[in-house]
Amino acid sequence: MSTRIMLLGIRIKELRKRVGLSQDQLAEKVGIESKYLSRIEVGKRYPSLDALERIADSLEVEMKELFDFAHHDNESITPLGIEEALVGASNEELRLVFKLIKAVRK
């Protein structure tokens, strides 16, 4: 998976949560399947230009905001910062992060 694709998915999820929409609600507004949106948000799929435009419109942002990753470059990489980033993560997401940490620390 490309880092940029993952960052795009993370950014879409951030913006979706900021406006208080569930994945199902955003997917419905955009006209795509919830499963497809989920794959976009975890960086497994890259949306078409048309889908990106509809996502931006549904989130009421300019499309360039979907690619604003600057705040991720400036985040504090500390145990506390990592802990804060995991607040609200599902058990599945936590298991994945744990496996990644273990793999990197070997």
Backbone torsions as a table, in degrees:
resi	resn	phi	psi	omega
1	MET	NA	135.0	177.4
2	SER	-73.5	141.3	178.3
3	THR	-60.9	-39.5	-179.1
4	ARG	-66.1	-37.8	177.7
5	ILE	-65.7	-40.7	178.1
6	MET	-64.0	-42.8	179.4
7	LEU	-64.0	-38.0	176.9
8	LEU	-60.5	-45.9	179.1
9	GLY	-62.2	-43.4	178.4
10	ILE	-61.5	-41.8	-178.3
11	ARG	-65.5	-42.8	178.7
12	ILE	-61.4	-42.5	178.9
13	LYS	-62.8	-43.6	178.0
14	GLU	-58.1	-48.5	-178.2
15	LEU	-65.9	-38.0	177.8
16	ARG	-61.2	-46.0	-179.6
17	LYS	-67.5	-34.7	180.0
18	ARG	-61.1	-35.3	179.0
19	VAL	-92.0	0.5	173.7
20	GLY	78.1	31.1	178.5
21	LEU	-104.0	143.6	171.6
22	SER	-80.6	168.6	175.3
23	GLN	-59.9	-42.9	179.9
24	ASP	-60.5	-42.8	-178.8
25	GLN	-65.5	-45.0	179.6
26	LEU	-66.1	-43.7	179.5
27	ALA	-57.5	-42.1	179.1
28	GLU	-63.6	-44.5	179.5
29	LYS	-62.7	-37.6	-177.2
30	VAL	-79.6	-26.8	-178.5
31	GLY	87.5	33.4	177.5
32	ILE	-127.7	166.7	177.7
33	GLU	-72.2	145.2	177.8
34	SER	-58.9	-38.7	-179.6
35	LYS	-63.1	-38.4	178.3
36	TYR	-65.9	-43.5	177.5
37	LEU	-62.4	-40.8	178.0
38	SER	-58.8	-44.0	179.4
39	ARG	-65.8	-34.6	175.6
40	ILE	-64.4	-47.0	-176.2
41	GLU	-65.0	-26.9	178.3
42	VAL	-97.0	4.9	174.8
43	GLY	81.6	18.2	179.3
44	LYS	-91.9	-17.9	179.6
45	ARG	-135.6	146.2	175.3
46	TYR	-108.0	124.5	-177.1
47	PRO	-72.9	154.7	174.9
48	SER	-68.4	166.2	177.6
49	LEU	-60.8	-40.9	178.3
50	ASP	-60.9	-44.4	179.3
51	ALA	-65.0	-39.4	178.0
52	LEU	-61.2	-42.2	178.4
53	GLU	-62.2	-43.4	-179.4
54	ARG	-69.1	-35.5	176.2
55	ILE	-63.8	-48.1	179.3
56	ALA	-59.6	-46.0	178.9
57	ASP	-60.0	-43.6	-178.1
58	SER	-67.1	-30.3	178.7
59	LEU	-90.0	-2.1	179.5
60	GLU	57.8	46.3	175.8
61	VAL	-131.7	160.7	172.5
62	GLU	-73.9	149.7	-176.1
63	MET	-58.6	-32.8	-179.3
64	LYS	-61.0	-25.7	178.8
65	GLU	-67.4	-24.0	176.8
66	LEU	-66.3	-22.5	-177.3
67	PHE	-108.0	17.3	178.3
68	ASP	-87.4	91.4	-177.9
69	PHE	-101.2	4.0	-172.8
70	ALA	-55.3	-38.9	-178.1
71	HIS	-65.7	-22.8	177.1
72	HIS	-74.7	-31.9	178.7
73	ASP	-70.1	-25.9	-175.6
74	ASN	-98.7	0.8	-177.5
75	GLU	-67.6	145.0	177.9
76	SER	-74.5	121.1	179.1
77	ILE	-95.5	84.7	178.1
78	THR	-130.4	162.8	175.7
79	PRO	-54.1	-38.7	179.2
80	LEU	-67.1	-41.3	177.8
81	GLY	-62.0	-39.5	177.6
82	ILE	-66.1	-43.3	178.6
83	GLU	-60.2	-43.3	179.9
84	GLU	-64.7	-35.9	179.5
85	ALA	-67.3	-22.7	-177.3
86	LEU	-92.3	-4.7	179.3
87	VAL	-60.3	127.2	178.7
88	GLY	87.2	0.5	179.2
89	ALA	-70.3	147.0	177.4
90	SER	-74.9	166.0	176.6
91	ASN	-58.8	-39.4	179.0
92	GLU	-62.7	-44.1	178.9
93	GLU	-64.8	-40.8	179.0
94	LEU	-64.1	-40.8	177.6
95	ARG	-61.3	-43.3	179.5
96	LEU	-62.6	-46.4	179.5
97	VAL	-61.7	-41.6	179.6
98	PHE	-61.9	-44.1	178.6
99	LYS	-62.7	-40.8	178.7
100	LEU	-63.5	-43.3	179.2
101	ILE	-62.1	-46.2	179.6
102	LYS	-60.4	-41.0	-179.4
103	ALA	-66.1	-40.8	-179.0
104	VAL	-70.5	-34.8	-176.2
105	ARG	-80.5	-6.6	-179.2
106	LYS	-67.9	NA	NA
